[in-house]
Amino acid sequence: MPMTENQTAQGPKHKRDVTRRKVVVAGGAAVVAVGVGGTIAATANAGQTSKTGKGVSPTASSTSSEECYKLTSETTEGPYYIDADKIRQDITEEKEGIPLTLRLKVIDNETCKPIRNAAVDIWHCDALGLYSGYEDLSTGGGGGGTPPSGTPTDVPSGTPTGSPPAGGGGGSHEEPTDDKRYLRGTWKTDKQGFVTFKTIFPGWYRGRCVHIHTKVHVNGSWTDAGYEGGNTCHTGQFFFDEESVLASAEVEPYSTSTTERTTLTEDTIYDQSGTTGGLLKLKYKKKDIAKGVIGTITMGVDPEATHDGTGDAVQPGASAST
């Protein structure tokens, strides 16, 4: 049986990981601001709220020892991570799909103070389930057929045998098989802890629900070459509610996918905890999702911890139904 381990416990602080980490900017150019759609509202509301049930702990006491925000769930890095290859906010690279503006906020879960100048990575598959750098290994598909319904079909009975399929959710890291880098990027948080990316709504592939991978790196330094040093304090994934995914499945090129889809409740990585588990708050026109989606979330992290998503507690990448 696959195990799911949600690393949300408030344990002792981890010793800071001082392993050198360097992000290389193409051509050695200095990091510069990149506009998303002309202007980026980098300080826009990113889902910060004090309502119970939205991933926030009640603030009934003002004692300094009380946590004001739950730690965002840690997950596996997955096999398709490439170490922050592109310093940019617009990661689309002209890939077809529903426009997605991702507005993230990073805060210290104990103090609720924003974490500025953190390096935030995001990466995800395209509308047909392919990852850049790993197109030969990805399990996406397309080219006609009927869009998926809310529940996958052809679920085998009995106990699965053999190794799970490669799917970007778990397993050991794979070396890139091509030099493409679409739908990948890194940018830094502003003084209010916000960072914004322009991308597309992800598709799906065998064994996983629709998701976006992320890492947060802190305690390092931004230089002309990118981001160096520090520790990876959070490795997680963002998730999309079923209503939005089913709406996206009516739009090309998502509607051409022939790949069976795993639902949010069936996914073995998402821990079903809502915002704490990485569930995005989405805003779009209900009858016209093709116009674009805005996704927001606040990530509560422990800046002194090290969670690189590659340890012994990584979660399986294939659902129990594959």
C-alpha positions as CSV (number, residue, x, y, z in Angstrom):
1,M,0.0,0.0,0.0
2,P,1.4,3.4,-0.8
3,M,2.0,5.6,2.2
4,T,1.2,9.3,2.4
5,E,3.2,11.3,4.9
6,N,2.2,14.9,5.6
7,Q,5.0,16.8,7.2
8,T,3.0,19.4,9.0
9,A,4.2,18.6,12.5
10,Q,5.7,21.4,14.5
11,G,8.9,19.6,15.5
12,P,12.3,21.0,16.6
13,K,14.1,23.3,14.1
14,H,16.3,21.6,11.6
15,K,19.9,22.5,11.4
16,R,20.3,25.0,8.6
17,D,21.5,23.4,5.4
18,V,24.4,25.5,4.1
19,T,24.9,23.5,0.9
20,R,25.7,25.9,-1.9
21,R,22.9,26.3,-4.3
22,K,23.4,28.4,-7.4
23,V,20.9,29.6,-10.0
24,V,22.5,30.5,-13.3
25,V,20.9,33.2,-15.4
26,A,21.4,32.8,-19.1
27,G,24.2,35.0,-20.4
28,G,25.2,35.9,-16.8
29,A,22.8,38.9,-16.9
30,A,21.6,40.5,-13.8
31,V,18.2,39.7,-12.4
32,V,15.7,42.2,-13.8
33,A,11.9,42.7,-13.3
34,V,9.7,41.0,-15.8
35,G,6.2,42.2,-16.4
36,V,3.3,39.8,-16.5
37,G,0.7,41.1,-18.9
38,G,2.3,44.5,-18.7
39,T,1.9,44.9,-14.9
40,I,2.2,42.6,-12.0
41,A,0.2,43.3,-8.8
42,A,2.9,41.7,-6.7
43,T,1.4,43.0,-3.5
44,A,-2.1,41.8,-4.3
45,N,-4.0,39.7,-1.8
46,A,-2.6,36.2,-2.0
47,G,-5.2,34.4,0.1
48,Q,-4.1,35.5,3.5
49,T,-7.0,35.1,5.9
50,S,-7.8,34.5,9.5
51,K,-10.8,32.3,9.0
52,T,-10.6,28.8,10.6
53,G,-10.7,26.1,7.9
54,K,-8.6,28.0,5.4
55,G,-5.3,26.8,6.7
56,V,-5.0,29.4,9.5
57,S,-4.9,28.6,13.2
58,P,-7.3,30.6,15.4
59,T,-5.6,33.6,17.1
60,A,-7.5,33.5,20.4
61,S,-4.3,34.2,22.4
62,S,-1.7,36.9,21.9
63,T,1.1,34.9,23.5
64,S,4.3,34.8,21.4
65,S,4.4,31.0,21.6
66,E,1.1,30.5,19.8
67,E,1.4,29.8,16.1
68,C,-0.6,32.1,13.9
69,Y,-0.4,30.0,10.8
70,K,-0.2,26.3,10.1
71,L,2.9,24.9,8.3
72,T,2.1,24.2,4.6
73,S,2.3,20.5,3.9
74,E,5.6,19.2,2.7
75,T,5.5,16.8,-0.3
76,T,7.9,14.9,-2.5
77,E,10.0,16.9,-5.1
78,G,9.1,14.4,-7.8
79,P,11.5,13.1,-10.5
80,Y,11.2,16.1,-12.9
81,Y,12.8,18.9,-10.9
82,I,15.5,21.1,-12.6
83,D,17.4,23.4,-10.2
84,A,15.8,26.8,-11.0
85,D,17.0,27.0,-14.6
86,K,15.2,30.2,-15.5
87,I,15.0,33.4,-13.4
88,R,11.7,34.8,-14.7
89,Q,8.1,35.4,-13.9
90,D,6.5,34.6,-17.2
91,I,7.2,30.9,-17.7
92,T,4.7,30.3,-20.5
93,E,7.1,30.2,-23.5
94,E,4.0,30.4,-25.8
95,K,2.6,27.1,-24.7
96,E,-1.1,26.8,-25.5
97,G,-3.5,26.7,-22.6
98,I,-5.7,28.7,-20.3
99,P,-3.8,31.7,-18.9
100,L,-3.0,31.3,-15.2
101,T,-1.7,34.1,-13.0
102,L,-0.3,32.6,-9.8
103,R,0.0,34.9,-6.9
104,L,1.9,33.4,-3.9
105,K,2.8,34.8,-0.5
106,V,5.5,33.3,1.8
107,I,5.3,33.9,5.5
108,D,7.0,32.6,8.7
109,N,4.4,30.3,10.2
110,E,5.4,31.2,13.8
111,T,5.5,35.0,13.5
112,C,3.3,35.5,10.4
113,K,5.8,38.0,9.1
114,P,6.4,38.0,5.4
115,I,9.6,36.5,4.1
116,R,11.3,38.8,1.6
117,N,13.9,37.9,-1.0
118,A,13.1,34.2,-0.9
119,A,13.6,32.3,-4.1
120,V,10.4,30.6,-5.2
121,D,10.5,27.8,-7.9
122,I,7.5,26.6,-9.7
123,W,7.3,23.9,-12.4
124,H,4.5,21.9,-13.9
125,C,3.4,19.9,-17.0
126,D,1.7,21.4,-20.1
127,A,-1.9,21.1,-21.1
128,L,-1.3,17.6,-22.3
129,G,0.7,16.3,-19.4
130,L,4.3,16.8,-20.7
131,Y,7.2,18.2,-18.7
132,S,9.9,20.2,-20.3
133,G,13.2,18.6,-20.0
134,Y,11.5,15.2,-19.8
135,E,9.2,14.9,-22.7
136,D,10.4,11.4,-23.5
137,L,9.6,10.3,-19.9
138,S,6.4,12.1,-19.4
139,T,3.1,10.2,-19.5
140,G,0.9,12.8,-21.1
141,G,-1.2,12.2,-24.2
142,G,-3.5,13.9,-26.6
143,G,-4.9,13.9,-30.1
144,G,-8.6,13.5,-29.8
145,G,-11.1,11.6,-27.8
146,T,-13.6,12.5,-25.1
147,P,-12.7,14.9,-22.3
148,P,-12.5,13.1,-18.9
149,S,-15.5,12.9,-16.6
150,G,-15.3,13.5,-12.9
151,T,-14.4,9.9,-12.1
152,P,-11.7,7.8,-13.8
153,T,-12.8,4.6,-15.5
154,D,-11.2,1.2,-16.1
155,V,-9.9,1.0,-12.5
156,P,-8.2,-2.4,-12.0
157,S,-9.1,-4.6,-9.0
158,G,-6.7,-6.4,-6.7
159,T,-3.3,-5.2,-5.5
160,P,-1.1,-3.3,-8.0
161,T,2.2,-5.0,-8.9
162,G,5.4,-3.8,-10.3
163,S,6.8,-0.3,-10.2
164,P,4.5,2.8,-10.4
165,P,4.6,4.7,-13.7
166,A,6.7,7.8,-14.0
167,G,4.4,10.7,-13.3
168,G,6.2,13.6,-11.7
169,G,4.9,12.9,-8.2
170,G,7.4,10.6,-6.5
171,G,10.4,8.4,-7.1
172,S,14.0,9.3,-7.6
173,H,15.2,12.3,-9.5
174,E,15.6,11.8,-13.3
175,E,18.2,13.5,-15.4
176,P,16.7,15.7,-18.1
177,T,16.4,14.1,-21.5
178,D,16.0,17.3,-23.5
179,D,17.0,21.0,-23.3
180,K,13.4,22.5,-23.2
181,R,12.5,24.5,-20.2
182,Y,8.9,25.7,-20.7
183,L,6.7,26.1,-17.6
184,R,9.6,26.4,-15.2
185,G,10.9,29.4,-13.4
186,T,12.2,31.1,-10.3
187,W,11.5,34.6,-8.9
188,K,12.0,36.4,-5.6
189,T,9.4,37.5,-3.0
190,D,9.0,41.2,-2.4
191,K,9.1,43.0,0.9
192,Q,5.6,41.8,1.7
193,G,6.4,38.2,0.8
194,F,4.6,38.2,-2.5
195,V,5.7,36.6,-5.8
196,T,3.7,36.4,-9.0
197,F,4.1,34.1,-12.0
198,K,2.4,34.0,-15.4
199,T,1.8,30.5,-16.8
200,I,-1.0,28.3,-18.0
201,F,-3.5,26.0,-16.3
202,P,-1.7,22.6,-16.0
203,G,-3.1,19.5,-17.7
204,W,-3.0,16.0,-16.2
205,Y,-1.2,12.7,-16.7
206,R,-1.5,9.2,-15.5
207,G,-1.6,8.7,-11.7
208,R,-1.8,12.3,-10.6
209,C,-4.4,15.0,-10.2
210,V,-3.8,18.5,-11.7
211,H,-1.0,20.2,-9.7
212,I,2.0,22.6,-9.7
213,H,5.3,21.9,-8.0
214,T,7.0,24.5,-5.8
215,K,10.1,25.0,-3.7
216,V,11.0,27.9,-1.4
217,H,14.7,28.8,-0.7
218,V,15.7,31.2,2.0
219,N,18.8,32.4,3.9
220,G,20.7,32.7,0.6
221,S,21.8,35.7,-1.5
222,W,20.7,37.1,-4.8
223,T,23.6,38.0,-7.0
224,D,24.1,38.9,-10.7
225,A,24.3,35.2,-11.3
226,G,21.0,34.4,-9.6
227,Y,20.5,32.9,-6.1
228,E,23.2,31.3,-4.1
229,G,23.4,29.4,-0.8
230,G,20.8,29.1,1.9
231,N,18.4,26.2,2.5
232,T,15.3,24.8,0.9
233,C,12.7,25.4,3.6
234,H,9.7,24.1,1.7
235,T,8.9,21.6,-1.1
236,G,5.3,21.4,-1.9
237,Q,2.6,21.2,-4.6
238,F,-0.4,23.4,-5.5
239,F,-3.7,21.8,-6.3
240,F,-6.9,22.7,-8.2
241,D,-10.5,22.0,-7.2
242,E,-12.5,19.5,-9.4
243,E,-14.9,22.2,-10.7
244,S,-12.1,24.1,-12.3
245,V,-10.4,21.0,-13.7
246,L,-13.6,19.8,-15.3
247,A,-14.2,23.2,-16.7
248,S,-10.7,23.3,-18.2
249,A,-11.3,19.9,-19.8
250,E,-13.9,21.5,-22.1
251,V,-11.3,23.8,-23.6
252,E,-8.7,23.0,-26.2
253,P,-6.0,21.6,-26.0
254,Y,-7.1,20.0,-22.7
255,S,-10.2,18.6,-24.4
256,T,-7.9,16.6,-26.8
257,S,-6.3,14.6,-24.0
258,T,-6.9,10.9,-24.0
259,T,-5.2,10.3,-20.7
260,E,-7.2,9.0,-17.8
261,R,-7.4,11.5,-15.0
262,T,-6.9,11.0,-11.2
263,T,-9.3,13.2,-9.2
264,L,-8.3,15.4,-6.3
265,T,-9.8,13.0,-3.7
266,E,-7.9,10.0,-5.3
267,D,-4.5,11.6,-5.4
268,T,-1.9,10.1,-3.1
269,I,0.1,13.4,-2.7
270,Y,-2.7,15.8,-1.8
271,D,-3.5,15.4,1.9
272,Q,-7.1,16.6,1.7
273,S,-6.4,19.5,4.1
274,G,-7.4,22.4,1.9
275,T,-5.2,25.5,1.9
276,T,-2.7,23.8,4.3
277,G,-2.2,21.0,1.8
278,G,-1.7,23.4,-1.1
279,L,-5.2,23.9,-2.5
280,L,-5.3,27.1,-4.5
281,K,-8.0,29.7,-4.2
282,L,-9.1,30.2,-7.8
283,K,-10.9,33.1,-9.5
284,Y,-12.3,32.9,-13.0
285,K,-15.5,33.4,-15.0
286,K,-17.6,30.2,-14.3
287,K,-18.9,30.0,-17.8
288,D,-15.7,31.1,-19.6
289,I,-12.6,29.7,-17.9
290,A,-10.8,30.0,-21.2
291,K,-10.4,33.8,-20.5
292,G,-8.0,33.1,-17.7
293,V,-7.6,32.0,-14.0
294,I,-6.1,33.7,-11.0
295,G,-4.8,31.4,-8.3
296,T,-3.7,32.5,-4.9
297,I,-2.3,31.0,-1.7
298,T,-0.3,31.8,1.3
299,M,2.5,29.4,2.3
300,G,3.4,29.2,6.0
301,V,7.0,27.9,6.2
302,D,9.7,27.4,8.8
303,P,12.7,29.4,7.4
304,E,15.2,27.5,9.6
305,A,14.0,24.0,8.4
306,T,15.3,22.0,5.5
307,H,12.7,20.3,3.3
308,D,14.1,19.5,-0.1
309,G,11.6,16.7,-0.9
310,T,14.2,14.1,-1.6
311,G,14.4,12.3,1.8
312,D,13.2,9.0,3.0
313,A,9.7,10.3,3.6
314,V,8.9,11.2,0.0
315,Q,5.4,10.2,-1.0
316,P,4.4,7.8,-3.9
317,G,3.7,9.4,-7.2
318,A,1.1,7.0,-8.6
319,S,-2.4,6.8,-7.2
320,A,-3.7,3.5,-5.8
321,S,-5.9,3.2,-8.9
322,T,-3.1,3.0,-11.4
